Amino acid sequence: MSIRVFTVVLVASLLAALMPAGAEILPTPPGWQIERAVLVNRHGVRSPTAPNDQLDKYSATPWPTWPVEPGFLSPRGEELMRLMGGYYRVLYGGRGLVQADDCPTAGTVAAWTDLSQRTRTSGAALLAGMYPRCAKLPLRNQANFTVPDPLFNPQPSASCPMDIGANRAAILARLGGSFASVQRDSAASLSMMQSVLCPGDATKGAGGGSCGEAGVTNSIVSGTEDGVRLRGPLGYASTAAEDFLMQTAEGMPKDQIAWGRIAHDATLRELLTLHQLDQDLTQKTKPIAQQRGSNLLSLIGAILVNGHSFPGHAATGQPVRLGFLVGHESNIHNLAALLDLTWQIPGFLPGEASPGGALAFEQFREVQSEKRYVRIAYYTQTLDEMRRRAPLNYRDPPGMVQVALPACSGELVNNACPLESFVKIVKAAVDPGCVTAMAGNY
């Protein structure tokens, strides 16, 4: 074993020993080196994507105001992303992937973001938090702002039509043909949400609509940029629950979080089951996940094989060693559906794609055999860490957990999937007709 490999393994082992028991991340196996990591990040804490006058239609009390435009990353959200960036320097610097105490070698650390303000600012904050004294770290996005980035928001094509009728039928097939089972199984959560939105049996929203969209039939409609979304009480409840989570992570006073009507985090989690249900139906139904996640998953596989495949990266020079792909909650749910992944961070629901959280694909090399392996992890600040804007380090880390890859369960070595097997799993999971972003769009 070389001196460098021995030193990296020793440092990683010592740092792993410092981690609290709740930080469920496996150490780098002896004789292995981490060579690359691709992190698919959700943007950080943002304001509601809909303006208040639209939200107010269906709630008895007007919604609180935010210091930014609808759908924008808040200043606090930016600060929280910088804290996560600082932790990634400690984590991956300690493992020997990137420099821990100096600027990284040119081109080895990069970020590619979706086009929205919240994703671009999140990417910039991650890099600034990692290396605050280093200028010109590669932060890129698609040059054309007039069309969606096909990596994060793929569009219909002849080979991938994304037919709304077929997708609606696929969702309803999972529900037994109608929303009756959902309304029955989620009755308690829906009733709880109605009491938060419409206390005292209020029937009219502050903006004149039906409070909680009571009496409106749940339906599946075309969503933003050709996805699908839920309309009706379940859709509005999903939006409200997610906005309550953002208020909490923003550190708003308790009397502003759901108008002071949520006493405990456990109540928030119960309401968030409605948002998780929405995401499960609209993002994790198989044909939808393939339509919207095949580009992203194919690209991840390509980057793990060759770091020069990172979007916007030059074909020569150093390959990307640590790359951030900064998008949305939906992107993480698409990947989770395609690979049958789940995880749970204390304080969050199983499989929840929390604000600023990241699904990490980490590639290792066994030095002696030269064989390469892939492990998956999920990293995020806990809700309490977000509220406190807690500094993060090895003694006080964010939430983290190793994520199992069921399709590779019979081939694992040190709980890692052989790279060639991972690539085969990726190819089997995607719809080839929906893979377009690899064809020079970047």
HUCORSUL-V398657 format. One record per residue. N is the residue number from 1. RES is the residue in one letter. SS is DSSP state (H for helix, E for strand, C for the rest). PHI is phi in radians with two decimals (999 if undefined). PSI is psi as a letter, one per 40 degrees, with the letter a starting at -180 (* if undefined). Layout:
n/res/ss/phi/psi
N/RES/SS/PHI/PSI
N/RES/SS/PHI/PSI
//
This chain:
n/res/ss/phi/psi
1/M/C/999/h
2/S/C/-1.21/i
3/I/H/-1.04/d
4/R/H/-1.11/d
5/V/H/-1.08/d
6/F/H/-1.06/d
7/T/H/-1.13/d
8/V/H/-1.08/d
9/V/H/-1.10/d
10/L/H/-1.10/d
11/V/H/-1.09/d
12/A/H/-1.08/d
13/S/H/-1.17/d
14/L/H/-1.13/d
15/L/H/-1.17/d
16/A/H/-1.08/d
17/A/H/-1.17/d
18/L/H/-1.39/e
19/M/C/-1.21/i
20/P/C/-1.08/i
21/A/C/-1.05/d
22/G/C/-1.29/e
23/A/C/-1.52/g
24/E/E/-1.55/g
25/I/C/-2.04/h
26/L/C/-1.29/i
27/P/C/-1.23/i
28/T/C/-1.14/h
29/P/C/-1.07/i
30/P/C/-0.97/h
31/G/C/1.44/e
32/W/E/-1.94/i
33/Q/E/-2.23/i
34/I/E/-1.44/h
35/E/E/-1.91/d
36/R/E/-2.79/i
37/A/E/-2.49/h
38/V/E/-2.04/h
39/L/E/-1.90/h
40/V/E/-1.63/h
41/N/E/-1.72/i
42/R/E/-1.47/i
43/H/C/-1.02/i
44/G/C/-1.46/a
45/V/C/-1.08/h
46/R/E/-2.26/i
47/S/C/-1.33/i
48/P/C/-0.97/i
49/T/C/-1.29/d
50/A/C/-1.66/i
51/P/C/-1.18/i
52/N/H/-1.05/d
53/D/H/-1.13/d
54/Q/H/-1.37/d
55/L/H/-1.14/d
56/D/H/-1.12/e
57/K/H/-1.03/d
58/Y/H/-2.05/e
59/S/C/-2.23/i
60/A/C/-1.17/d
61/T/C/-2.06/h
62/P/C/-1.01/i
63/W/C/-1.31/i
64/P/C/-1.18/i
65/T/C/-1.56/i
66/W/C/-1.96/i
67/P/C/-1.43/e
68/V/C/-2.37/i
69/E/C/-1.16/i
70/P/C/-0.98/h
71/G/C/1.37/e
72/F/C/-1.61/i
73/L/E/-1.10/h
74/S/C/-1.46/i
75/P/H/-0.98/d
76/R/H/-1.19/d
77/G/H/-1.04/d
78/E/H/-1.12/d
79/E/H/-1.09/d
80/L/H/-1.13/d
81/M/H/-1.17/d
82/R/H/-1.11/d
83/L/H/-1.10/d
84/M/H/-1.16/d
85/G/H/-1.03/d
86/G/H/-1.07/d
87/Y/H/-1.20/d
88/Y/H/-1.09/d
89/R/H/-1.11/d
90/V/H/-1.11/d
91/L/H/-1.14/d
92/Y/H/-1.41/d
93/G/H/-1.19/d
94/G/H/-1.12/d
95/R/C/-1.46/e
96/G/C/1.52/e
97/L/C/-1.37/d
98/V/C/-2.34/i
99/Q/C/-1.18/h
100/A/C/-1.65/d
101/D/C/-2.27/e
102/D/C/-2.67/i
103/C/C/-1.15/i
104/P/C/-1.25/i
105/T/C/-1.00/h
106/A/C/-0.90/h
107/G/C/1.53/e
108/T/C/-1.50/e
109/V/E/-2.16/h
110/A/E/-2.66/i
111/A/E/-2.38/i
112/W/E/-2.15/h
113/T/E/-2.13/i
114/D/C/-1.20/i
115/L/C/-1.50/e
116/S/C/-1.25/i
117/Q/H/-1.03/d
118/R/H/-1.19/d
119/T/H/-1.43/d
120/R/H/-1.13/d
121/T/H/-1.23/d
122/S/H/-1.11/d
123/G/H/-1.08/d
124/A/H/-1.10/d
125/A/H/-1.19/d
126/L/H/-1.03/d
127/L/H/-1.17/d
128/A/H/-1.15/d
129/G/H/-1.21/d
130/M/H/-1.21/d
131/Y/C/-2.36/g
132/P/C/-1.12/d
133/R/C/-1.76/e
134/C/C/-1.92/h
135/A/C/-1.61/i
136/K/C/1.09/f
137/L/C/-1.22/i
138/P/E/-1.12/h
139/L/E/-2.13/h
140/R/E/-2.28/i
141/N/E/-2.64/i
142/Q/C/-1.00/h
143/A/C/-1.22/d
144/N/C/-1.54/h
145/F/C/-1.52/e
146/T/C/-1.53/e
147/V/C/-2.30/i
148/P/C/-1.13/i
149/D/C/-1.24/h
150/P/C/-1.17/e
151/L/C/-1.27/d
152/F/C/-1.77/d
153/N/C/-2.38/g
154/P/C/-1.09/i
155/Q/C/-1.94/i
156/P/C/-1.05/i
157/S/C/-2.53/i
158/A/C/-1.05/d
159/S/C/-1.53/e
160/C/C/-2.50/g
161/P/C/-1.23/d
162/M/C/0.93/f
163/D/C/-1.17/h
164/I/H/-1.11/d
165/G/H/-1.13/d
166/A/H/-1.17/d
167/N/H/-1.20/d
168/R/H/-1.07/d
169/A/H/-1.11/d
170/A/H/-1.15/d
171/I/H/-1.17/d
172/L/H/-1.11/d
173/A/H/-1.09/d
174/R/H/-1.19/d
175/L/C/-1.68/e
176/G/C/1.39/e
177/G/C/1.85/e
178/S/C/-2.74/i
179/F/C/-1.50/e
180/A/H/-1.03/d
181/S/H/-1.17/d
182/V/H/-1.13/d
183/Q/H/-1.11/d
184/R/H/-1.27/d
185/D/H/-1.23/d
186/S/C/-1.84/e
187/A/H/-1.02/d
188/A/H/-1.15/d
189/S/H/-1.18/d
190/L/H/-1.13/d
191/S/H/-1.14/d
192/M/H/-1.09/d
193/M/H/-1.12/d
194/Q/H/-1.08/d
195/S/H/-1.23/d
196/V/H/-1.33/d
197/L/H/-1.29/d
198/C/C/-2.34/g
199/P/H/-1.12/i
200/G/H/1.16/f
201/D/H/1.05/f
202/A/C/-1.05/i
203/T/C/-1.94/d
204/K/E/-1.92/h
205/G/C/-1.33/i
206/A/C/-1.04/d
207/G/C/-1.70/e
208/G/C/1.74/e
209/G/C/-1.53/a
210/S/E/-1.34/h
211/C/H/-1.04/h
212/G/H/1.20/e
213/E/H/0.96/f
214/A/C/-1.03/h
215/G/C/1.52/e
216/V/C/-1.46/h
217/T/C/-1.35/h
218/N/C/-1.13/h
219/S/E/-2.63/i
220/I/E/-1.99/h
221/V/E/-2.25/i
222/S/E/-1.18/h
223/G/C/-1.81/a
224/T/H/-1.04/h
225/E/H/0.94/f
226/D/H/1.24/e
227/G/C/-1.47/a
228/V/E/-2.16/i
229/R/E/-2.54/i
230/L/E/-1.63/h
231/R/E/-2.08/i
232/G/C/2.01/a
233/P/H/-0.97/d
234/L/H/-1.20/d
235/G/H/-1.12/d
236/Y/H/-1.21/d
237/A/H/-1.08/d
238/S/H/-1.08/d
239/T/H/-1.06/d
240/A/H/-1.10/d
241/A/H/-1.07/d
242/E/H/-1.12/d
243/D/H/-1.22/d
244/F/H/-1.11/d
245/L/H/-1.08/d
246/M/H/-1.11/d
247/Q/H/-1.05/d
248/T/H/-1.14/d
249/A/H/-1.15/d
250/E/C/-1.25/e
251/G/C/1.35/f
252/M/C/-1.12/i
253/P/C/-1.00/i
254/K/C/-1.02/d
255/D/C/-1.32/e
256/Q/C/-1.76/e
257/I/H/-1.35/h
258/A/H/0.93/f
259/W/H/1.00/f
260/G/H/1.33/e
261/R/C/-1.73/e
262/I/C/-2.00/h
263/A/C/-1.46/d
264/H/C/-2.42/i
265/D/H/-1.08/d
266/A/H/-1.09/d
267/T/H/-1.17/d
268/L/H/-1.04/d
269/R/H/-1.08/d
270/E/H/-1.10/d
271/L/H/-1.17/d
272/L/H/-1.21/e
273/T/H/-1.07/d
274/L/H/-1.23/d
275/H/H/-1.21/d
276/Q/H/-1.09/d
277/L/H/-1.10/d
278/D/H/-1.00/d
279/Q/H/-1.12/d
280/D/H/-1.07/d
281/L/H/-1.30/d
282/T/H/-1.57/e
283/Q/H/-2.12/d
284/K/C/-1.91/e
285/T/C/-1.08/h
286/K/H/-0.91/d
287/P/H/-1.09/d
288/I/H/-1.21/d
289/A/H/-1.05/d
290/Q/H/-1.19/d
291/Q/H/-1.08/d
292/R/H/-1.73/e
293/G/H/-2.04/e
294/S/H/-1.14/d
295/N/H/-1.01/d
296/L/H/-1.14/d
297/L/H/-1.15/d
298/S/H/-1.08/d
299/L/H/-1.15/d
300/I/H/-1.02/d
301/G/H/-1.03/d
302/A/H/-1.15/d
303/I/H/-1.17/d
304/L/H/-1.10/d
305/V/H/-1.30/d
306/N/C/-2.57/h
307/G/H/-1.10/e
308/H/H/-1.28/e
309/S/H/-1.39/e
310/F/C/-1.07/h
311/P/C/-1.01/h
312/G/C/1.40/e
313/H/C/-1.56/i
314/A/C/-1.19/i
315/A/C/-1.32/e
316/T/C/-2.05/i
317/G/C/1.44/a
318/Q/C/-1.23/h
319/P/C/-1.29/i
320/V/C/-1.15/h
321/R/C/-1.78/d
322/L/E/-2.26/h
323/G/E/-2.14/h
324/F/E/-1.88/h
325/L/E/-1.93/h
326/V/E/-1.78/h
327/G/E/-2.36/b
328/H/C/-2.32/i
329/E/H/-0.92/d
330/S/H/-1.05/d
331/N/H/-1.09/d
332/I/H/-1.18/d
333/H/H/-1.15/d
334/N/H/-1.02/d
335/L/H/-1.11/d
336/A/H/-1.05/d
337/A/H/-1.19/d
338/L/H/-1.14/d
339/L/H/-1.84/e
340/D/C/1.03/f
341/L/C/-1.75/i
342/T/C/-2.62/i
343/W/C/-2.79/i
344/Q/C/-2.62/h
345/I/C/-1.79/h
346/P/C/-0.88/h
347/G/C/1.65/e
348/F/C/-2.04/i
349/L/C/-1.38/i
350/P/C/-1.00/h
351/G/C/1.27/e
352/E/C/-1.28/h
353/A/C/-1.62/g
354/S/C/-1.28/i
355/P/C/-1.00/h
356/G/C/1.37/e
357/G/C/-1.28/i
358/A/E/-2.46/h
359/L/E/-1.66/h
360/A/E/-1.85/h
361/F/E/-1.91/h
362/E/E/-1.99/h
363/Q/E/-1.89/h
364/F/E/-2.02/i
365/R/E/-2.14/h
366/E/E/-1.41/h
367/V/C/-1.05/d
368/Q/C/-1.18/d
369/S/C/-1.62/e
370/E/C/1.17/e
371/K/C/-1.37/i
372/R/E/-2.06/i
373/Y/E/-2.42/i
374/V/E/-2.18/h
375/R/E/-2.12/i
376/I/E/-2.09/h
377/A/E/-2.45/i
378/Y/E/-2.19/h
379/Y/E/-2.16/h
380/T/E/-2.89/i
381/Q/C/-1.16/i
382/T/C/-1.27/i
383/L/H/-1.08/d
384/D/H/-1.15/d
385/E/H/-1.12/d
386/M/H/-1.14/d
387/R/H/-1.06/d
388/R/H/-1.54/e
389/R/C/0.89/f
390/A/C/-1.25/h
391/P/C/-1.07/i
392/L/C/-2.09/h
393/N/C/-2.76/a
394/Y/C/-1.18/d
395/R/C/-1.39/d
396/D/C/-2.23/g
397/P/C/-1.47/i
398/P/C/-1.27/i
399/G/E/-1.16/i
400/M/E/-2.74/i
401/V/E/-2.72/i
402/Q/E/-1.27/i
403/V/E/-2.01/h
404/A/C/-1.33/i
405/L/C/-1.95/g
406/P/H/-0.97/d
407/A/H/-1.16/e
408/C/H/-1.97/e
409/S/C/-1.05/d
410/G/C/-1.52/e
411/E/C/-2.15/e
412/L/C/-1.17/i
413/V/E/-2.21/h
414/N/C/0.90/f
415/N/C/1.05/f
416/A/E/-2.16/i
417/C/E/-1.64/h
418/P/E/-0.92/h
419/L/H/-0.99/d
420/E/H/-1.13/d
421/S/H/-1.24/d
422/F/H/-1.06/d
423/V/H/-1.08/d
424/K/H/-1.12/d
425/I/H/-1.10/d
426/V/H/-1.05/d
427/K/H/-1.11/d
428/A/H/-1.29/d
429/A/H/-1.44/d
430/V/C/-1.48/i
431/D/C/-1.70/h
432/P/H/-0.98/d
433/G/H/-1.18/e
434/C/H/-1.76/e
435/V/C/-1.63/h
436/T/C/-2.14/d
437/A/C/-1.22/e
438/M/C/-1.42/e
439/A/C/-1.66/f
440/G/C/1.45/e
441/N/C/-1.27/e
442/Y/C/-1.87/*
//
